[in-house]
């Protein structure tokens, strides 16, 4: 039996990306078009392609690994797969496929009953204001709450009747299966692993044993959520069947934009208008934060667009605690109209200001 991992030059624990990368590298090197004078290039390329085809497919890879565990032989030790009596690799692979299917809980009995299954997850959207997203909130959400069927008491059987013991597995929910010299258990095909069969399903719940009622619950929104944050509420999804647990509820937050702040990760950004005099001479100005006003020191000679950071005044961090920063960007506010005194003062300043701010454009 060929070692497909060795063919691609990867470890047996290699993930899908490592297998794909190894295949692409080898395929470029050993492609027949790249080796027209090598008579073995095509054979080598086929080996590489076959190895990739098997190892890149999860189901084929499981079956290959199972076979490799027996050194390429049949599980009953009768000899290599492909000839002779006894169970072959195909039977062995079928056996494993059955086990994997059973583990996923997908079996359905001939009686129409199925094993207990978890209910489906549900996703809903909630609209939040920016302030609610920053401070946290409790919002009402309408969901379907799972309850036991009132008519059958959760048994799934028609009122006046009861589920009966599965005649196939005698209530164990599994049956034995021999493959060569090995014995395995698999979900009972008659009852789907439930141990009982229902001859007359309850018409109210169709044999599931559960119904649902729509109700409102309050979901706690933690401070600092962003637009698109998903919050999981365990056990608040659709009702399970035959006594299975309910699915989960996922709440997707939709946050309205703020009039003042722009969010950048855990930081908040705000534009702060300043006058020419404040920017040139320096000043202390008030800026809004989530918690109220704070003083911001504008250094003398600050240009338009300068950013100043105020630590710990940003958005609450969902992970790790604490808060981000507030980034204040100075924006020079030029008056559209001037009083006579303002104009006179600026004209005097212009006469004594010998700088040419455009000098660098021509140097």
C-alpha positions, -999 to 999 in steps of 0.1 A, spaced: 0 0 0 15 33 -11 21 60 16 2 89 2 16 112 29 51 104 18 41 110 -18 32 146 -10 60 149 16 37 159 44 32 146 80 1 124 88 -12 153 109 -10 178 80 -41 200 76 -59 208 44 -39 239 36 -6 221 41 -17 193 18 -29 218 -9 4 237 -7 25 206 -10 5 194 -40 8 226 -59 45 227 -53 51 192 -65 26 195 -94 46 224 -108 79 206 -105 67 172 -119 42 183 -145 49 164 -178 49 197 -197 78 209 -175 97 176 -180 93 167 -217 124 145 -216 116 125 -185 96 93 -194 86 89 -157 72 124 -152 37 115 -162 36 85 -139 50 106 -110 25 134 -117 -4 108 -116 9 96 -82 9 131 -68 -26 139 -82 -39 106 -67 -24 114 -33 -40 149 -33 -73 135 -45 -75 111 -15 -60 133 13 -79 165 3 -113 147 7 -121 142 44 -142 111 38 -116 94 15 -88 104 40 -106 88 69 -111 56 49 -75 56 38 -62 61 73 -84 33 86 -70 10 59 -35 21 66 -39 12 102 -41 -25 91 -11 -22 68 -32 -22 37 -48 -55 47 -84 -65 53 -95 -61 89 -100 -99 92 -64 -105 81 -74 -125 50 -50 -107 28 -47 -75 7 -78 -58 -5 -88 -66 -41 -93 -103 -42 -100 -135 -22 -128 -143 2 -139 -125 33 -147 -88 40 -128 -64 18 -118 -28 23 -151 -17 8 -170 -35 37 -145 -19 62 -151 16 47 -189 10 47 -186 1 84 -168 32 93 -192 53 72 -221 39 92 -203 46 125 -196 82 114 -232 87 103 -245 73 136 -222 97 155 -238 126 136 -272 115 147 -287 113 113 -304 79 115 -342 75 110 -361 44 120 -384 25 99 -413 33 122 -409 70 114 -395 78 149 -360 93 152 -335 96 180 -334 127 202 -321 156 182 -310 191 192 -332 219 178 -320 243 152 -301 275 161 -320 308 155 -306 342 146 -324 375 151 -313 411 147 -317 439 172 -313 476 165 -293 496 190 -285 533 193 -248 542 196 -252 551 232 -269 517 240 -240 499 223 -215 518 244 -233 515 277 -248 481 273 -285 473 274 -312 448 279 -334 444 248 -366 424 243 -363 396 217 -392 376 204 -383 339 203 -400 305 201 -397 288 235 -396 250 235 -422 232 257 -433 196 261 -463 188 240 -494 192 262 -514 165 244 -489 136 247 -469 148 277 -437 148 256 -438 111 247 -445 117 210 -472 91 209 -509 97 202 -529 104 234 -541 71 249 -511 52 234 -475 48 244 -442 42 226 -433 5 227 -400 -12 232 -381 -15 199 -384 -52 189 -351 -49 169 -327 -37 197 -349 -46 227 -347 -10 239 -309 -6 238 -309 18 208 -279 0 192 -273 -33 175 -242 -53 169 -226 -58 135 -198 -82 126 -172 -73 100 -147 -101 96 -133 -108 130 -145 -75 144 -177 -66 162 -191 -31 162 -222 -13 175 -243 10 154 -275 29 159 -305 6 156 -321 13 121 -356 5 134 -358 31 161 -330 54 151 -311 48 184 -341 59 205 -349 25 220 -386 28 214 -409 30 183 -441 50 179 -469 33 160 -494 62 163 -476 96 164 -492 124 183 -510 146 157 -503 178 177 -465 175 177 -461 150 148 -443 126 171 -416 150 181 -428 153 217 -424 190 218 -442 222 207 -431 258 208 -447 290 219 -436 325 210 -426 347 239 -404 376 246 -371 373 265 -347 400 275 -312 396 262 -283 414 279 -262 434 255 -227 439 269 -211 474 267 -189 479 236 -207 458 210 -201 467 174 -223 467 144 -225 430 135 -215 415 169 -231 381 174 -242 372 210 -250 336 218 -279 328 242 -277 291 249 -309 270 247 -331 297 233 -333 284 198 -358 260 182 -372 232 203 -355 198 201 -373 166 190 -380 135 211 -366 151 242 -335 166 225 -321 200 238 -332 233 222 -309 250 198 -292 283 206 -302 319 199 -278 342 182 -285 379 185 -269 400 158 -265 437 168 -271 465 144 -257 498 158 -268 532 145 -239 556 138 -231 584 162 -235 621 155 -201 628 171 -179 598 172 -165 574 146 -154 540 158 -120 526 150 -117 492 167 -118 500 204 -109 537 198 -133 565 191 -125 594 169 -139 629 170 -133 662 151 -127 692 174 -131 727 158 -105 752 170 -100 789 161 -69 803 144 -58 819 176 -63 787 197 -42 767 171 -15 793 169 -12 803 206 -23 770 222 -53 766 244 -73 743 266 -106 734 250 -135 711 262 -143 680 242 -172 655 247 -166 619 258 -189 590 266 -187 601 302 -191 639 298 -167 668 290 -129 667 295 -102 693 290 -79 689 260 -47 708 257 -40 722 222 -2 727 218 8 761 203 13 760 166 -10 730 160 -18 726 123 -52 716 109 -56 678 111 -34 672 141 -45 642 161 -43 642 199 -50 610 220 -70 610 252 -63 577 270 -91 555 283 -120 575 268 -128 552 239 -152 523 236 -154 495 262 -135 464 252 -156 433 248 -125 411 256 -99 419 281 -117 447 299 -108 484 299 -115 509 272 -98 522 241 -87 558 235 -104 589 222 -86 604 192 -93 641 188 -85 656 154 -81 694 153 -100 711 126 -93 748 119 -125 768 120 -122 797 96 -149 824 101 -170 832 70 -177 868 81 -155 892 101 -163 922 122 -145 954 115 -122 949 145 -114 913 135 -106 924 99 -84 952 111 -65 929 135 -59 903 108 -48 929 83 -22 941 108 -11 906 115 -7 899 78 16 929 74 40 917 101 38 880 91 68 877 68 63 839 62 54 825 28 36 792 34 39 783 -3 76 787 -5 82 749 -3 60 744 -34 87 761 -56 119 749 -39 
